[in-house]
Amino acid sequence: MENILNLWTGSGLYNLSLGQASMIVVCLFLLFLAIKKGFEPLLLIPIGFGGILANIPEAGLALTAVENAIHFQKPEVLAALAATLDVPFQLGQEITQETLYALKDAYKHADSATYAAAQNIAADGGYSNGMLANFYNVVIASGVGPLLIFMGVGAMTDFGPMLANPKTILLGAAAQFGIFSTVLGAAFLTSFGIDGMAFTIEEAATIGIIGGADGPTSIFVSSVLAPHLLGAIAVAAYSYMALVPVIQPPIMNALTTEAERKITMVQLRTVGQLEKILFPIAVLVLVALCLPDAAPLLGMFCFGNLMRECGVVDRLSDTAQNALINIVTIFLGLGVGSKLSAEAFLNIETLGILSLGLVAFSIGTAAGVLMAKVMNKFSSTAINPLIGAAGVSAVPMAARVANKVGLEANKQNFLLMHAMGPNVAGVIGSAVAAGVMLSYVGG
């Protein structure tokens, strides 16, 4: 009976908390949106499944070695961790919830040297990182995943629509307004001193990048400016990328008239191969020389695009577009899902980040639409304002949404290729905005 009782008390059902059950339901909903509704299944399926794994009680799949050590509360290990993390606790003292919270908080905000020392203590105590924590550290925290994703996106991107209609670059630039306005908004909230909603300028800059709807860029900036927020930032960025078909249409319809949505745009000119080859090289040289902090993201993006357009490395281009980006996406999605654990996700700070990220994304969408309406006042050829919403860098989902809303107003109005212009410009714009943040805020 004692063995049976131990089996029961160690089971997931016995230890399942309300928060974990709630997050499992949320993750199942993400899987429903991906499978039934087709909302970015390549992202939401690994994220949702990773979130379910992260919330299985007692499995510790999403916990680091230190977090596992704190969870299982071995006194001698806790005492060694407390000494390293400068938390008041000694061997022989009663282990209280306050002590455990203090250890978790100190570990969360530890510098790299203290973090490594704490990990070594936990490893010596017999604890190791969970499976999802390893995926997260290798693919996301290292910064490798976002850069490889950017290379793959570059290899899949056709700059032809943007080069055929260069003024759409302004729409991609306007959509980045959501980034900078949200940075100011986060700083403004900080002045109120609301618990859990007080952000440093580095944290505010990181949150603002979510407005570009660019997961790799958000992760890259967060890993430099605010590593402790990386999980919430990644979840917010990829969630809004996946929910573009839900968030954008109401904003687009609210800011445009029926007549504007019916505007038919002229056919794009044919762009030659030489233009396509020279463009990524020119972008990299010009932007990177002016803004070196943007070089890693833009460098990988332009490298991937050059492989696509030069026509002499088809095997490399194919690998970057398919096998490599698919492999990285799987592990990146599972890594992001590891941050959907109830303990990490259900708190005021994370909810504040999600709220501000939604505001940033909504402002970016609105700014792109409004910029198109302004351009129509001065342009000899009409621009359908719907393509302005594609200025956020959720490629190609934002362009597809613009095309879908346009077709709802006019069955003969195919806007996809026109929307791809501001869409790919938005990718460059978000990378430039990230470089500005890293240079200005990160020094």
Helices and strands as residue ranges (DSSP letters): H 2-9, H 12-15, H 18-35, H 41-54, H 65-72, H 75-85, H 97-108, H 112-124, H 131-135, I 136-141, H 144-156, H 160-164, G 166-168, H 169-174, H 177-190, H 201-208, G 209-212, H 215-225, G 227-229, H 230-242, H 244-255, H 258-261, H 273-290, G 292-294, H 295-310, H 314-319, I 320-324, H 325-337, G 338-340, H 342-345, H 348-378, G 385-391, H 397-409, H 416-440
